[in-house]
Amino acid sequence: MLATAIFSVFRKLSEPLGIFGGTFDPVHYGHLRLAEESIERLALGGIRWIPAGNPPHRDTPQVTAAQRLAMVLRSTADNPRFSVDASEVETAAPSYTVHTLERLRRELGNEQPLVLLVGADAFAGLAGWHRWRDIFALAHVAVSHRPGFPIDVAALPDALGEVFSSRHLAQVADLKAAPAGGIVTFAMTQLAISATQIRGLLAKAQSARYLLPDTVLDYISSHSLYRNS
């Protein structure tokens, strides 16, 4: 299987393993900086990137899942703490987070601490995710936010606010104490970069240099991606 061939097989880690899923349409420096800082801030043993094959909560991406996977592989290749999992790309089934985590539990066992990385905006909508409450039986959740703008519990939907209050961990070190179930927050460097912005620039044949790695830009150019028809 392709997935087995292209991601590093993690040994059982004492450090938590970060799980970073997304459409990555395309992957950019904002994604890479989040992954890098989460390793340092959360004392993670590594990050497993999981590009969504069939994202159920957004329009169909303009480029194929295989092309998005190829861009993630190119952008992460020089970091030994990053690995890429192609399993979601290889299946036609919708890429629901809870299903991904269940698959990882079957692969890694029940003792490995897993930490699902999400941004503050995505976390605010967590109560609308498929089987969202089951996520906490499978992984911790780490929520990144802008410096100086911590998570406002009062602004969360009632059910999610209650879960946040009951599961919030005061210390990052607590992520190692259990394989799943906690919520941590951390401030990350804000880069004003979005995939939507990049796609817009490329559609107009404008420069997107320094917003994403040159290896990804070269791939986009060689395959004529994100151009207006």
Residue pairs with C-beta under 8 A, 6 or more apart in sequence:
1 90
2 86
2 89
2 90
3 85
3 86
3 87
3 90
6 73
6 84
6 86
7 48
7 83
7 84
7 85
7 86
8 46
8 83
10 17
10 45
10 46
10 48
10 83
10 108
10 112
12 108
12 109
12 111
12 112
13 45
13 46
13 112
13 113
14 45
14 176
15 43
15 44
15 45
15 46
15 113
15 176
16 42
16 43
16 44
16 45
16 113
16 114
16 115
16 140
16 175
16 176
17 44
17 45
17 46
17 47
17 48
17 108
17 112
17 113
17 114
17 115
18 35
18 38
18 39
18 42
18 44
18 46
18 47
18 48
18 115
18 117
18 142
19 47
19 48
19 50
19 100
19 101
19 104
19 114
19 115
19 116
19 117
19 139
20 31
20 34
20 35
20 38
20 47
20 48
20 49
20 50
20 117
21 49
21 50
21 51
21 52
21 88
21 95
21 97
21 100
21 116
22 31
22 50
22 51
22 52
23 51
23 52
23 55
23 58
23 61
23 68
23 195
24 31
24 49
24 51
24 52
24 68
24 71
24 72
24 195
25 61
25 62
25 63
25 68
25 195
25 199
26 63
26 68
26 71
26 195
26 198
26 199
26 212
26 216
26 220
26 225
26 226
27 68
27 71
27 72
27 75
27 212
27 213
27 216
28 193
28 194
28 195
28 198
28 211
28 212
28 216
29 191
29 193
29 210
29 211
29 212
29 213
30 191
30 193
30 194
31 75
32 75
32 76
32 213
33 188
33 189
33 191
34 117
34 119
34 144
34 188
35 47
35 49
35 82
35 117
36 79
37 144
37 186
37 188
37 189
38 44
38 47
38 115
38 117
38 142
38 144
38 186
38 188
39 46
39 47
39 81
41 172
41 186
41 188
42 115
42 142
42 172
42 175
42 184
42 186
43 172
43 173
43 175
43 176
44 115
45 81
46 81
46 82
46 83
47 81
47 82
47 83
47 117
48 83
48 84
48 85
48 104
49 72
49 76
49 82
49 83
49 84
49 85
50 84
50 85
50 87
50 88
50 100
51 65
51 68
51 69
51 72
51 84
51 86
51 88
51 89
52 65
52 88
52 89
52 95
53 65
53 88
53 89
53 90
53 91
53 92
53 93
53 95
54 65
54 88
54 91
54 92
54 93
54 94
54 95
55 61
55 94
55 95
56 94
56 95
56 96
56 130
57 129
61 68
62 199
62 225
62 226
63 225
63 226
65 88
65 89
66 89
67 219
67 223
67 225
68 89
69 84
69 86
69 89
70 219
71 216
71 219
71 220
72 84
73 84
74 213
74 215
74 216
74 219
75 212
75 213
75 215
75 216
76 82
76 83
76 84
77 215
87 100
87 103
88 95
88 100
93 99
96 129
96 130
96 131
97 116
97 129
97 130
97 135
98 129
98 130
98 131
98 132
98 134
98 135
98 138
99 130
101 114
101 116
101 135
101 138
101 139
102 138
104 114
104 138
105 114
105 138
108 114
110 179
111 179
112 179
113 140
113 175
113 176
113 178
113 179
113 180
114 138
114 139
114 140
114 179
114 180
115 139
115 140
115 141
115 142
115 175
115 184
116 135
116 139
116 140
116 141
116 142
117 142
117 144
118 126
118 141
118 142
118 143
118 144
119 143
119 144
119 145
120 143
120 144
120 145
120 146
120 149
120 151
123 141
123 143
123 151
123 160
124 155
124 156
124 157
124 160
126 132
126 135
126 141
126 160
127 157
127 159
127 160
129 135
133 163
135 141
136 163
136 167
136 180
136 181
137 180
137 181
138 180
139 179
139 180
140 169
140 175
140 178
140 180
140 181
140 182
140 183
140 184
141 167
141 182
141 183
141 184
142 175
142 183
142 184
142 185
142 186
143 151
143 183
143 184
143 185
143 186
144 185
144 186
144 187
144 188
145 151
145 185
145 186
145 187
145 188
146 187
146 188
146 190
147 187
147 188
147 189
147 190
148 187
150 185
150 187
151 164
151 185
153 161
153 164
153 165
154 161
156 164
163 183
164 183
167 181
167 182
167 183
168 182
168 183
168 184
168 185
169 175
169 182
169 183
169 184
172 184
172 186
174 182
174 184
175 182
175 184
193 211
193 212
197 211
198 208
198 211
198 212
198 226
199 226
201 207
201 208
201 211
202 208
202 220
202 225
202 226
202 227
203 226
203 227
203 228
204 228
205 227
208 217
209 217
219 225
220 226
